[in-house]
């Protein structure tokens, strides 16, 4: 049974009512088609009203949905001949980051992404999608390999953040993230980044320095979780909903702030409602991005990437306000 989010309760109740009427019609051989049609029309309008007017906290909940498609779900639908590669050649393998080589529409590419688990056992194996340093070093190894063979790099971002435990810190978590930022900034091959769920803090940014950065409509991207921000700002994590609105973490907000390039449309009710259709939307975005980026030579790619990030957060040093580019 699909996870029910609080704001979806009226929709779920109406769907159940329609289902009950359809069952009653079959069992009792009574024609209730007129009533069912009216309820279905009402359901469509209700879905338009609710899904068309979601606030930031609603989108946070959808981004965290237990059935939200993962990196591997999209790999299966978007790419052919995927071969997963393991290990950082320094310490070990990290199942919280999946990566390898594949073909996209006939073009060889390197794919790297955070991978959340499905179910308790898988989540424990993948550390709930929170990578250790070896995960980021594996990602960097694959990026450097892609640079060598001039393959575009496609990154799928979906993590609450890098693992903050003692073992990760002992093995150099912050250095691994910082190294990725440096290397991605100058990587001599196209990089396309897509936030498919949660984009949390440096753990997300370590795969987020790209020539094109996209977000699914119901994904989030932020330096801290709403709960964490609420605890810092108001000493109360229960104020997470308020924090989500204040932080401007939704795809629409970040597009307006020019922090991402575009928003990928998401099917009504969330990507988990139909993964195949959602993958189709992502496919169109990837196709146009690869065609555009492969027109440039390697020097142009790096220079344009530098210009892109150099424009983020420009300030008027006289008045102390952000310049509206």
C-alpha positions in Angstrom: 0.0 0.0 0.0 1.3 3.4 -1.0 2.4 5.7 1.8 -0.2 8.3 2.6 0.9 11.9 3.2 -1.1 14.2 5.5 -2.0 16.7 2.8 -3.2 13.9 0.5 -5.8 12.6 3.0 -8.9 14.1 1.2 -7.7 12.5 -2.1 -7.2 9.1 -0.5 -10.6 9.2 1.1 -12.3 10.0 -2.1 -10.4 7.3 -4.0 -11.5 4.8 -1.4 -15.1 5.9 -1.8 -15.0 5.4 -5.5 -13.3 2.0 -5.1 -16.1 0.9 -2.7 -18.8 2.0 -5.1 -17.2 0.1 -8.0 -16.9 -3.0 -5.8 -20.5 -2.6 -4.6 -21.7 -2.3 -8.3 -20.1 -5.6 -9.2 -21.2 -7.5 -6.1 -24.8 -6.2 -6.1 -25.2 -5.8 -9.9 -26.5 -2.3 -9.4 -25.7 0.5 -11.9 -24.0 3.3 -10.0 -22.1 4.6 -13.1 -23.6 8.1 -12.8 -22.6 8.5 -9.1 -19.1 7.1 -9.8 -18.6 9.5 -12.8 -19.5 12.5 -10.6 -17.1 11.4 -7.9 -14.3 10.8 -10.4 -14.8 14.3 -11.8 -14.7 15.6 -8.3 -11.5 13.6 -7.6 -9.8 15.1 -10.6 -10.7 18.6 -9.5 -9.6 17.9 -5.9 -6.2 16.6 -7.2 -5.8 19.7 -9.3 -6.5 21.9 -6.3 -4.3 20.0 -3.9 -1.3 19.1 -6.1 -1.5 22.4 -7.9 -1.2 24.4 -4.7 1.4 22.5 -2.7 3.6 24.5 -0.2 7.3 23.9 0.5 6.6 21.4 3.3 4.3 19.3 1.1 7.1 19.1 -1.4 9.6 18.1 1.3 7.3 15.2 2.2 7.0 14.1 -1.4 10.8 14.3 -1.8 11.1 12.0 1.1 8.4 9.6 0.0 9.4 6.0 0.8 8.4 4.9 -2.7 10.0 7.8 -4.5 12.1 6.5 -7.4 15.8 6.1 -6.8 18.9 6.5 -9.0 18.7 2.8 -9.9 15.1 3.1 -10.9 16.1 5.7 -13.4 19.2 3.9 -14.6 17.0 0.9 -15.4 14.7 3.0 -17.6 17.0 5.6 -19.2 20.2 3.7 -20.0 21.4 0.6 -21.7 24.4 -1.7 -21.1 24.9 -0.3 -17.6 27.9 -1.8 -15.9 28.3 -0.9 -12.2 31.9 -0.2 -10.9 32.8 -0.5 -7.3 35.4 0.8 -4.8 37.6 3.9 -4.4 40.9 2.0 -4.6 41.8 3.4 -1.2 39.5 1.9 1.4 36.5 0.1 0.1 33.1 0.3 -1.6 30.2 2.4 -0.5 26.7 1.2 -1.4 25.2 4.7 -0.7 26.7 5.9 -4.0 26.2 3.8 -7.2 28.1 4.4 -10.3 29.2 3.0 -13.6 29.3 3.3 -17.4 26.4 2.9 -19.8 24.9 4.2 -23.0 22.3 6.9 -23.3 20.6 7.1 -26.7 23.7 5.4 -28.1 26.2 7.8 -26.4 28.6 6.4 -23.8 28.2 8.1 -20.5 29.3 7.8 -16.8 26.5 7.6 -14.3 26.9 8.5 -10.6 24.2 8.8 -8.0 23.1 8.6 -4.4 21.2 5.4 -3.8 18.7 5.1 -1.0 17.5 1.7 0.0 14.0 0.1 -0.4 13.0 -1.6 2.9 14.9 -1.9 6.1 17.5 -4.4 5.0 18.4 -2.4 1.9 18.5 0.9 3.7 20.9 -0.5 6.3 23.1 -1.8 3.4 23.1 1.7 1.7 23.2 3.6 5.0 19.9 5.4 4.1 21.6 7.0 1.1 24.2 8.9 3.3 27.7 8.3 1.8 31.0 7.8 3.6 34.2 9.3 2.2 34.9 6.2 0.1 31.6 6.9 -1.7 32.7 10.3 -2.8 36.2 9.0 -3.7 34.6 6.3 -5.8 32.5 9.0 -7.5 35.6 11.0 -8.2 37.5 8.0 -9.5 34.6 7.5 -12.0 34.6 11.2 -13.0 38.3 11.1 -13.7 37.8 8.0 -15.8 35.0 9.7 -17.7 37.3 12.7 -18.3 40.0 10.4 -19.7 37.6 8.8 -22.2 35.6 12.0 -22.8 32.3 10.6 -21.6 29.6 13.0 -20.3 29.0 12.6 -16.5 25.4 12.4 -15.3 24.8 12.7 -11.5 21.6 11.9 -9.7 21.4 13.6 -6.4 19.2 12.2 -3.6 20.6 12.3 0.0 19.8 13.8 3.3 23.5 14.6 3.6 26.9 12.9 4.0 27.1 10.5 6.9 28.1 12.5 10.0 29.4 9.6 12.1 32.7 9.1 13.7 33.9 6.5 11.2 33.3 8.9 8.3 35.1 11.8 10.0 38.1 9.6 10.8 38.4 8.7 7.1 38.2 12.3 6.0 34.6 13.1 5.1 35.1 16.8 4.7 38.3 16.4 2.7 36.5 14.0 0.3 33.7 16.4 -0.3 36.0 19.4 -0.8 38.1 17.4 -3.2 35.1 16.6 -5.3 34.1 20.2 -5.4 37.6 21.2 -6.7 37.9 18.4 -9.2 34.4 18.8 -10.6 34.9 22.5 -11.1 37.7 21.8 -13.5 36.7 18.4 -15.0 37.2 18.5 -18.7 34.0 16.8 -19.8 30.3 17.8 -19.6 28.6 17.3 -16.2 24.8 17.1 -15.9 23.3 17.0 -12.4 19.7 16.2 -11.5 18.2 16.4 -8.0 15.6 13.6 -7.9 14.7 13.7 -4.2 16.4 15.4 -1.3 19.5 17.4 -2.0 21.0 17.8 1.4 24.0 19.9 2.4 27.6 19.1 1.3 26.6 15.5 0.8 24.5 16.6 -2.2 26.9 19.3 -3.4 29.7 16.8 -3.7 27.9 15.5 -6.8 26.3 18.9 -7.7 29.0 21.0 -9.5 27.8 20.7 -13.1 27.4 22.5 -16.4 23.6 21.9 -16.1 21.7 21.5 -12.8 18.1 20.4 -12.9 15.6 19.5 -10.2 12.4 17.4 -10.3 9.4 19.5 -9.5 8.9 17.9 -6.0 12.6 17.7 -5.0 14.4 19.9 -2.5 18.0 21.3 -2.4 19.3 23.0 0.8 22.3 23.5 3.1 20.4 21.9 6.0 17.2 20.0 6.6 14.1 22.0 7.6 14.2 20.3 11.0 17.8 21.2 11.5 17.2 24.8 10.5 14.2 25.1 12.8 16.3 23.8 15.7 19.0 26.4 15.0 16.7 29.3 14.3 13.9 28.8 16.8 15.3 26.0 19.1 12.3 23.9 18.0 12.5 21.2 15.3 8.7 21.1 15.3 8.9 24.4 13.4 10.2 22.5 10.3 7.2 23.5 8.1 7.9 27.2 8.9 11.6 26.7 8.1 10.9 25.0 4.8 8.9 28.0 3.6 11.6 30.4 4.8 14.6 28.6 3.4 13.5 28.6 -0.3 14.5 25.0 -0.9 12.0 24.0 -3.6 12.8 23.7 -7.3 10.7 26.7 -8.2 12.4 28.9 -5.6 15.8 27.9 -6.7 15.0 28.4 -10.4 13.9 32.0 -9.5 17.2 32.5 -7.6 19.1 31.2 -10.7 20.8 28.5 -8.6 19.6 25.8 -11.0 19.0 25.8 -14.7 15.6 24.4 -15.0 12.8 22.4 -13.3 11.8 19.0 -14.7 8.0 18.5 -14.7 6.8 15.9 -12.3 3.6 13.9 -12.8 0.7 14.8 -10.6 1.0 13.3 -7.2 4.7 12.7 -7.4 7.2 10.7 -9.4 6.3 7.4 -7.6 2.9 7.5 -9.2 4.4 6.4 -12.5 8.1 5.9 -12.8 8.1 5.1 -16.5 6.4 8.4 -17.4 8.7 10.4 -15.0 11.8 8.8 -16.6 10.4 9.9 -20.0 10.5 13.6 -18.8 14.0 13.2 -17.5 15.1 11.6 -20.8 14.0 14.6 -22.8 15.9 16.9 -20.5 19.1 14.8 -20.7 18.9 14.6 -24.5 18.7 18.3 -25.0 21.4 18.9 -22.4 23.9 16.5 -24.0 23.2 17.8 -27.5 23.9 21.4 -26.3 27.0 20.7 -24.2 28.7 18.5 -26.7 28.8 21.4 -29.1 31.5 23.0 -27.0 35.2 22.1 -26.9 36.7 21.1 -23.5 38.2 24.5 -22.7 34.8 26.1 -23.4 33.1 23.6 -21.1 35.4 24.4 -18.2 35.3 28.2 -18.8 31.5 28.3 -19.0 31.2 26.2 -15.9 33.5 28.7 -14.1 31.4 31.6 -15.3 28.2 29.8 -14.2 29.2 29.4 -10.6 31.0 32.7 -10.4 27.7 34.5 -11.0 26.0 32.8 -8.1 25.7 35.0 -5.0 27.1 38.2 -6.4 26.8 41.1 -4.1 26.8 44.9 -4.4 29.7 45.6 -2.1 28.5 49.2 -1.6 25.0 48.5 -0.4 25.4 44.9 0.7 22.6 43.6 -1.3 22.5 40.8 -3.9 22.8 41.9 -7.5 19.8 40.9 -9.6 21.5 39.4 -12.7 
